[in-house]
């Protein structure tokens, strides 16, 4: 598991996750050896006392797919824009960003997604 900042595109046939990293490092080495990936995300809502004990309230999802380096300049900017939007920065001028030359953008096309949740009031 390697944590990343990501952006999500739901406009195509399959969900696509974009993330960024340096041009060298553990993520780059891992992806060079195997393009198949599993991603995981969760929201921990807290613990709750129930009549039968204590339960955890949460939502989680796991996705499986293949990861590729994004080479096209327009798609690189699209991926960065989606990442920034997910982080709450919609109006960042990415095409003039000084760090653009030092970053690599990857695209994960998800083939399968599964999830589970235990929300408050569900019991």
C-alpha positions in Angstrom: 0.0 0.0 0.0 1.3 3.4 -1.0 -0.7 6.5 -0.1 -1.3 9.0 -3.0 -3.2 12.2 -3.7 -5.8 11.4 -6.4 -8.5 12.7 -8.6 -11.4 10.7 -10.1 -12.9 10.8 -13.6 -16.3 9.2 -14.0 -17.0 10.5 -17.5 -15.9 7.4 -19.5 -17.0 3.7 -19.6 -14.9 2.8 -16.6 -13.9 4.9 -13.6 -10.4 6.4 -13.9 -8.2 7.4 -11.0 -5.3 9.9 -11.6 -2.4 10.3 -9.1 0.9 12.0 -9.2 4.4 11.3 -7.8 8.0 12.1 -8.4 9.7 10.7 -11.5 11.8 8.3 -9.3 11.0 6.4 -6.2 9.2 3.4 -4.8 5.9 3.9 -6.6 7.7 4.2 -10.0 9.7 1.1 -9.3 6.7 -0.9 -8.2 4.6 0.1 -11.2 7.5 -0.7 -13.6 7.5 -4.3 -12.3 3.7 -4.8 -12.4 1.0 -2.6 -13.8 -1.8 -4.4 -12.0 -3.0 -2.4 -8.9 -5.5 -2.6 -6.1 -6.7 0.7 -4.6 -8.4 1.2 -1.3 -10.3 4.1 0.3 -12.2 4.4 3.4 -14.0 6.8 5.7 -13.9 6.1 9.4 -17.0 7.6 11.0 -16.4 6.4 14.6 -17.3 3.8 17.1 -20.8 3.3 18.5 -22.2 1.3 21.4 -24.9 -1.1 20.4 -27.0 -3.4 22.6 -24.8 -6.4 21.6 -21.4 -4.5 22.0 -19.4 -1.9 20.1 -19.4 -1.5 16.4 -17.4 0.6 13.9 -19.2 3.0 11.5 -17.4 3.3 8.2 -17.6 3.3 4.4 -14.9 1.6 2.3 -14.2 0.7 -1.3 -11.6 -1.4 -3.1 -10.9 -1.2 -6.8 -8.8 -3.3 -9.2 -7.3 -2.2 -12.4 -4.3 -1.4 -14.5 -2.0 1.6 -14.1 -0.3 3.5 -16.9 2.0 6.6 -17.1 0.2 9.5 -18.7 2.3 10.9 -21.6 -0.1 13.3 -23.4 0.3 16.9 -22.2 -3.5 17.6 -22.3 -4.3 14.5 -20.2 -1.5 15.3 -17.7 -3.2 18.7 -17.1 -6.6 17.0 -16.9 -5.2 14.5 -14.3 -3.6 17.3 -12.3 -6.8 19.4 -12.4 -8.9 16.4 -11.1 -6.4 15.9 -8.3 -6.5 19.6 -7.4 -10.3 19.6 -7.5 -10.4 16.6 -5.1 -8.1 18.5 -2.7 -10.4 21.6 -2.9 -8.2 23.8 -5.2 -10.3 24.2 -8.4 -8.6 27.4 -9.7 -4.9 26.6 -9.7 -3.1 27.6 -12.9 -1.5 24.3 -13.6 0.0 25.0 -17.0 2.4 27.5 -15.3 3.2 25.4 -12.3 6.9 25.4 -11.6 6.9 21.8 -10.4 5.2 20.4 -13.5 8.5 19.1 -15.0 9.3 17.2 -11.8 6.0 15.3 -11.5 4.7 12.1 -13.2 1.0 11.5 -13.7 -0.5 8.0 -13.7 -3.9 6.8 -14.8 -5.6 3.7 -13.2 -8.5 2.4 -15.2 -10.7 0.4 -12.8 -12.1 -2.9 -14.0 -13.8 -3.9 -10.7 -14.9 -2.1 -7.6 -16.4 -3.5 -4.4 -17.4 -1.8 -1.2 -18.9 -2.1 2.2 -20.3 0.2 4.8 -21.8 0.3 8.3 -23.6 3.6 8.7 -25.2 5.0 11.8 -28.8 3.9 12.1 -28.3 0.8 9.9 -28.9 -1.7 12.7 
